[in-house]
Structure formats: C-alpha cells, structure tokens
C-alpha cells in the first residue's frame, strides 16, 4: 500500500477514459459513464484495494479530526500520523485522485454536455465542487481553474480564494438550472442508470447543491463574513436543503455497480485504524447511544469502548488491534454507503447561522436540537434523542489508555443541552461538538471544521515529527504540495507557495482559516 500508483502528472489535462464518438451517442454513455466514475471518487472508492482512500482520507482527515488513529508502525511510526509529511506518497494521493480521476471525468462531461444537456452538466458541476472543495481544503491553492484548457504540464495554480469563489459561481449556476427544471417537473429523473447518489432524482440534487453552498458559505465566515451571510441565506431561502435522512448524499451500490466501502476494508482487512481517544472521551462522557453504531467494543476483558491516541511512536499493532474499531455504518457491510453529506450536518450549519443572526428558517436552539434528532434517527437510535438533548450535566471524560500509557485529561467541560444565555463562543463550541459527533465518519469535513472553529477540543498528537513546522497545540493545518508537482510544475508551485505566505509546511493556515 505504500507504493505510488502514478509517476508523472502528464494526464492532468488529458481524459484517459475517452470512448469513441459512436459509443458516446448510445444510452447517454458520453455523460453517464463519466458521471459514474466521477462520483465514485469524490471520496476514493474506485480502488477496490482501498489504498487510495487510506492515504487520501483515512490517514489524513480521519486521524487529524480526532475520529480515528492509525495503529501500524509505518516507517517506525515516523510518518504522516506523527506529522512527518515527507514520508512516502501519502501527501500526494488526494491530489492524484482529484486530478487523474475526478477532473478528467468532469472535463469529459463538460465537452459533451455543457451546452447540449445543461441539467446533466449541473449535476457534474455539483459533484465537482463536492470533490474539489475537499482537495483545496487539504492543500490550499490548486491548478484548478485552467484544467482542460491546456496540454501543458505547467498548469497555473489558483489561490484558494479564487477557487472558492468559483465554487459559489458554479453552484449558483447549477441551482438555477435545477430550480427551473423542478418548477415545471418536480419529479424529474435523469441519468438514473448512472447516478450513484440519487438515482437521477433532480429535486434531491437541488437540495444537495443548496446544502453544499451553505457548507462552503460557513467555511468562509472568518475571512469573508458578508459573503458568508449572503450565500448562506440564499441557500436556505427556498427551503430546498437536506432536511430528511432520505435526502442524505453519498455513493451506494446499485444493481449495475458495486461500491466497496473503503473504510470497511481498511478496518477489517488491513486492521490499520482504531477509535481515536478524542471521540472516546466525548461519546463515553455523553453516554452517546451512537457509540455502538460507530465502533465495535474492545476485545479486552470487560469490553467497553476504548480508543488510541493518534501519533503514537513505536506502537505495536498487536497491542492496539484489540481496541475499538470503526463500525462503518448501521451494518459492517463492505457495501455500506459512502456518505458525502447528511441532513443532520445541514441542521447544525443552520443552527450556527441562526446563532450568528442570519435567517436560517428557525432558531439556533430548534435547529441544534433537530440536528441531534436527525443524526439519532440516521443511526437507528431515534428514541434516545430527546433525553440526550436535555442532558445538562454530562461532559467529556478523561482518557484512560487501555493499551499503552498515554492517559489524558478531558479537554473541555462543554455539556449537551442548549443554553440560550451562554456566550456565542460557548454556543459555537456546543454546535460544532455535536456536529462533529453527527458527521462521523467523514474525517475530512470534520478536520476542516476543527481548523475553522477550533472545535471540538480534540487531543493533540502524541509525537510531533514535523521538525518544528507544525505547532503541537495548534495542530496540523494542511498537507504540503505533492513532490511530483515540484518535479513537473516547479515554477507554478513556487507561485502557489507564495500565495500561502512563502512556506510549504503543515503549519501554514489556509485562506479561510482565520479565526485566530
């Protein structure tokens, strides 16, 4: 799993999955085939061995968010889990998948559908933004806006600000197309044979577009507060958001295509990740009934849910393997859906907006409680939501290490029950903490929100091998640009480094990371 799947990046602007012109006319293959492949790698799932997912998500956001901990001793534990960002090709994989898989498929759809099939192109645009916001939130600047416009290897990098503003423009255009379609045909279904997310249900794609716009609007609240408010209120205005669990977005197995959940593989085949100590502290302290849905009980005397501190050095997998493992979903199936975004997350986004005084269609308290209730329903424990939301006493507990000696005190005393009299910062901590618990297992989004807000208060890495480039207390803020880019696109990478302040390190904050 440590070998790179790619060498050079000469394929960034070349569609490697071209099919003949005659075939493109058959059963909409020219659009649908590209869309299906594109959707499969918003979170990398097309690699059935799960190596790409492991390096792009599981050993990055899943760990840095406080959800999971890597338990293999790659390079004697001197690797990305301990902030050595120059080990192997871990920091390259997310970039590779985006520019060698997702973007070429999008470009194929653009060539075949931008003018002839605006609805299909709108779906492709939403999918592209869903995928690429994750990538810019990992690295910052990207060679993005000129993709497909040149065959040159020296594709120019764009600032994260410019990339984000293009996201909003793309989403606004897609929303307009879908709004007009739904107005005349509320039950419109297109590309149903190929759409791995909603089976061609265009009303749900409209809901997802607005919800994604809301997510990204909130992301920029500390750097562009006026725009954040504008876009968030626009997204919420029509009520077409993810509001029910059957609106949740993600790829799933169909009668035509089998999607293998890569987290299942990394957990049950590789045995390389376990519950993070941070989420243990919160869920155990809150008596969270989702804990058994998220994780298995530890295989130790007495059972229970027990995690591992991330960034452990010289750890033995045999010692750590009995600790709690991710359950993936309501079942431990290898074909469990891979979720992109949920209605629960959207309620918490709206709660934060309402707390800030924005028009979100409800009060902060009501939306916060609805977020909890929707998450509990999603995970099959709906009957416990009311009591959980009313709990004003439970707080996260200290971490007692059952495998090694990395005990830790509780990081916060934040409780669950909404307190309207609390200061806004305390309200924000409460909202983000519960959102973090609700959007598991999407560690990439959780890591982004941790960087944006500082919440939840997760435990820092045990061993910091960054050579002083990442502050242990502040924690990691990004990944460095891929080594092949330095080899093949050096002048543009140099410009990108200047865009982020002149240093390409994991301690550099992204454009939107401006709270403190």
N, C-alpha and C positions, 0 to 999 in steps of 0.2 A: 504493500500500500504506500510505500514511501517513494515509489518511482513516479516521475513526471510522465503524464500522458502526452505531453506536447513538448516540442523543442522550440521552433520558431513561430512567430506570430504572423506569418505571411497570409494567413487565412482570415484575418480580422475583417477585411473588406471584400472577401470572396465567399459567395454562397457555395458551400461544399455539398449541398443536397439538391442541386438542380435536377429537374426532371425534364423530359422532352416536351416541346410545345404541344404536341398532340395529347400527351397524357395530362397536361395541365387543364385541358378542357373537360376531362372526364370526371364527373361526380364532384366537381369543385375541388379536386385534389390540389390544384395550384394554390389554393388558400388554406383549405382544411388541413392538409398534410403538414404544411409549415406551422400552422397554429398549434396542432397537437404536439409537435416536437418542442415548440417554444414553451408551451405550458408545462411540459414535463420537467423543465429545468429552471423554473422560477426559484424553486429550491431543488437542487440537483437530485433527480430521480432516474434519469435515463441510464445511468451507470448502475447496472444491477448489482455490482460488487460493492456499491456504496462508498468507494474510495473518494470520489469527488465530494459527496455530501459530507463525509467525515472531515475532510480538510477544509472545505468551504464554510461549513456551518457548525459541525459538532465539536471541532477543536478550536473554534473561534467564538462565535456568539453564544453557543450553548454553554460554554465554560465561563466566558467573561461576564455573562449575565447573572451568574450565581445559580443556574439551574443544574448543571452537571459538572463532573470532574473527571478528567482523563486519568486512567489508572495504569496505563502501560508506561514503561520506562524508556521511551524513545530517546536515543542518544544520551543515555544515562540521565534522563529527565531534564536535559538541557535543550529545551525545545519551546515551541510557542506557548505551551501551558505554563511555563515559567518565564515567559516574556523574552526568550531568545527568538526573535523574529527572522533570523537569518539561517535557521536550520531547515534543510531540505527544501521542498517546494510548497510547504503549507500555505505560505502567504500568497502564492500565485494562483491557487486553484479557483477561487471565486472569480477572479479576473478572467481566467481561461474559459470557464463555463459561460460567463456572460458574453464574451466577445467571439468565442468559437462555436457556440451553440445557440444561445438565445438571440443575439443580434442578427446573425445571418438569416435565421428563420423569419424574424421581423422584416428584414430587408426583402426577402422573397415575397412576403405578403404585400409590402409597400409597392413593389414593382407590378404585382398582379391585381391589386385591389384598391389602391388609393383613390382612384377616380371612378373605377367601374363598380366597386362594391363598398361604399362608404361605411356600411354597418359592420361588415367583416373587418375593415381597417380600424374602425373604432374599437372593436374588441381586441385587436392586435395592439393598438396603442395603450389600452388599459393594462394588458398583460406585460407589455414592455416596461411601463412605468413601475408596475408591481415588482418586476425583476430588477430593474436598474437602480431604483432608489436604494435597494439593499446593497448594491455594489458601491455606489458613491458614498453610502453611509459606512462602508468599510474603509475605503481609501481616501475619499475626498475628490479631487479633480480626476477626470477620466477623458480618454479620447472618444468622445461620445457624439457630439453634435454633427461632426463631419463623417460619421460612419456611413460607408457605402457610397460616398461621393468621390472617393479617390482610391486608386490601387496602390498608392504609395505606402511604404511601411512607416513613414514618419507622419502618422496621423496626429494632428494637433490636439493637445489637451484643453479641456474647458474647465473653468472654475466651477466649484460646487454651486455657487450662487447661480450661475448661468444655467447649469444643468437643472437645478430645482425649478427655476422659473420656466424652463421648457416643459418640465413635468406638468405644471399647472396649465400651461397653454395646451398641451396635448390632451389632458383630462377634460378641460373645458370644451374643446372641440368634440371629443368623443361623447361627452354628456349631451351636447346639443344634438348630435346625430341620433342618439338613443332616445332622448326626450321626444324628438319629432316622430320617431318610429312608434314609440309606446303610445303617444297621443292618438294615433289612428289605429294601432293594432296592439292592444295591451298584452295579448298572449303570444306575441311574435316569438317564433323559434327558428333559428337559423344555425347552420353548421352543426346540427345536433349529433351527427355521426362522428364529428371530430372534437367537439368541445368537451374536454375532460373535467371542466369545472362545473358548469351549469347545464350541460346537455342542450345548449343552444337557447336557453331561456334569457331573452334580452332584457326583461324587466329586472332580473337579478344582476345582470351585468351593469345596468344603470345604477342599481343600489351599490354595487361594489365600487364603481367609479366615483360616486359621491363620497363614499366612506373612505376610500383611499385619498381623495382630495382633503378630507377632514384630517386624516392621519398626518399628511405632509404639511398641512397648514399648522397643526400643532407643533410640528417639528421645528418650525422657523420662528416660534413665538418670542425667543430671546434675541433674535437678530433682526427680524422684520415684524415687529408686533402689529403694526397697522395692516399689513398684508395678511398676516396670520388670521386676524379677526375677520377681515373681508372674505377670505377664501373659506374659512370655517362656517361663517354664517350663510354663505352661498350654498355650501354643501348641504347644510341642514335645512335650508329654507323649504324645499319641496317635500320633505318627509321621506324621500326615496333613499333611505340608508339601510344598512343591515340592521334589522330590528328583531328578527326571529332566528332561531338556530338553523332553520332550514334555508336561511339566506347565507350561511357561512360559506366562505370561499376556500377552495383548495382542490387539488387533483385527486381523483379516485379511480379505482379500477372500473372499467366498463366491460360490456360484452365483447368489445373489439380490442381493448388494450388492457394489459395488466400493469398496474403501477405497484412497484415494490417499495414499501415504506423503508427508507434507508436507516432511520433511527432504530427500527426493529433489528436490522442486520448488524449495525454497529454494537448494539446491546447484546443480542443473543447469539450472534456468530463470532464477532470479534471480542466480545466481553471487554470493551475498551473504555466504557464510561459508566459512571455511577452517580447517584444522587449527590448534589452539592450540599455541603454543610449549611450554606446560607438558606436554601429553601427548606431544609430540615428544621432550622431554628424557627422560621416563620410558621410553617404548616403545623409543626408539633405544638408550638405555643398557642396557636389559634384553634387547635383541635379541628383542623380543617378536614372535613369528610372526603374531600377530593384526594387526599394524600394517597389512599389506597388505589385510586384510579391512575394517579400519576406514576407511582412507584410500587415495586414489589417490597415485601418485608425482607429484612436482612436475614441471611441464612446463618444465624448465630443463636446460641442458647437464649431463649426468651423472645426471639424475633424482634418485632418493632421496626420502625423506620429509622435508618441510620445512614448518614452520608459521609462524605470525604471532603476535606479541604482541598481546593484546587491549587495547583502549583507545588505539589509535594515533590521533594527531591529524594532520590534513592528509594522510591517506594517499591514494594513487591506486589505484583499483581495478585499473587496467591493470597496475600493478606487482605487486599482490598476487594477482591472479587466477591466475597460473601455479603458485602454491603448492599443497600437497596439499589435496584436497577430501574431505569425508566420502563414504564408500562406501555408507553407509546399512545394508546388511546383506550377506548372502552374495552377493547379486547387487545390481546397481544399478537394480533394477526400481522403477517408480513405484508398484507394488502390493505392495512388500515389507511384511511385517507391522510394525505399530507396537507395540513391546513395552512392557508395563507393569511386569513383574516376572519374574525368572528364578530357576531353581533355584540357579545359581551365587551369586546375591546371598544366598539363604537360607543356604547353607553358610557364607558369611562372617559373616552375622548370628549363626549358631550358634557359629562359632569365637570371636567376640567374647564371647558369653555364657559359653562354656566358660572362656575366659581370665579372666573375672570370677568364676569359681567356681560358675556356675549349671549345672543339669542340662540339658544340650543333646543328650544322646544320643551323645556322643563327646568326644574330647579336642580341645583347641584346635588342636593340630598336625594331627590327622587331618582335621578339618573344614576347616581352612585349605587343606590340600593337595587335598581333594576339591573345594573351591570353584574352585581353579585348573584342575583336571582337567575339571570340568563346563563351565567357560567355554571351555576349549580345544576340547572336543567340540562345543559350541554353534557355534563359529566354524570348524569343519572342520579343526582342526589338532591333533587329539587325540594323535597320536603324539609331539608335541613337549612334552607337559605334564610328563613325569617329569624330563626334563633341565632344563627351566625351573625347576621347583620345587626342584631340587637345586643351583641356582646360588647360591653363597655369596659371589661376588666382584663381579658386575656391579652397578653403581649408575647412577642417572640422570646424564646428561651435560650439559655446558653447552650453552646455546642459541646457535647461530651464525646470525644473521639473514641470509638469502639475498636479501632484498628491500630492507630498509632498514638501519638501524644500531642496532637495539635488542638487541644481544647481552646475554646474562645468564649468570651463573654457575649451576651446579647448586644446587638449593635444599636438597638432602639427600643423605646417603650411605647411605640405607636399602637393604639388599640384599633378595633374594627368599627364600632358604632360611630355613625356620623355625628359630628359636633358642630352645629351651625355657629356657635360662639367662638370657635377656635380661630386662630390667626390663619390667613390664607396659606402661609407656608406649611402649617400643620395640616391643613385641608389637602394641600397638594401631596404631601407625603402619604396621607391616607389613601387618596385616589390612586396614586401610582403604585403603591404597595399592593393594593387589591387588583389593579390591572395586571401587574407583573404576575400575580398568582393565577389570574384568569387566562392569560395568553400563552402559558406553557403548552407545548414545548418549543415555541418559536424563540429561541435564544437570540437570534439576530435582532429582531424587533425589540426584545427586552433589553439587550445591551445598548441599543440606540437610545431608548428611553431612559436608561440609567445614566448615560452620558449627558443627555439633555437636561435632566432634572436633578440628578444626584440621588434618586430614589429607585428602588428601596435601598436601605443601607446594608449592602452586602459585604461579606468578609473580603479582605484583600488577599492577594496571592501570598502563599507561604514563602516561596523562594522567587526572588526577582533577579533574573539573569539578563537584564536589559543593559547592563553596563552604565546605569545611571540615566538612561534616556527616558525611562518611564518612572514616575513617582509612585511608590507602592501605595500610598494613601489615596492619591488621586485616581489611580488605576489606569489601565490601558485605554487609549482614546481612538486608535486606528491601527491598520496594518500598513506596512511600508509598500512602496510600489514594487511590482514584480521584477526579479532580476532580468528576465528576457527583455523587458521593456528598456532597461538600462543598456542592454546589448544592441537592441534593434531600433530604438526610438529615443536615443540618449538626449538629443537636443530638446525634444519636446518634454521629456521627463524633467529635465533641468528647469524648464519653464514652469512645470507643474509644481516642483519643489518650491520655487519662489512664490507661487500662489498661496502656499500654506506657511510662509514665513521663513523659508530658507533651510529647513531641516526636514529630512525624510525619516522620522522616527515614530515609534508608537506612542510617544508622549505628546505629540502635536494635536491640538484640538481642531476639529473640523469647523467649517464656516458657521454652522448653526449651533455649535457647542459653545455658547457664550453666556451661560447663566452666571458663572463666577469668573 
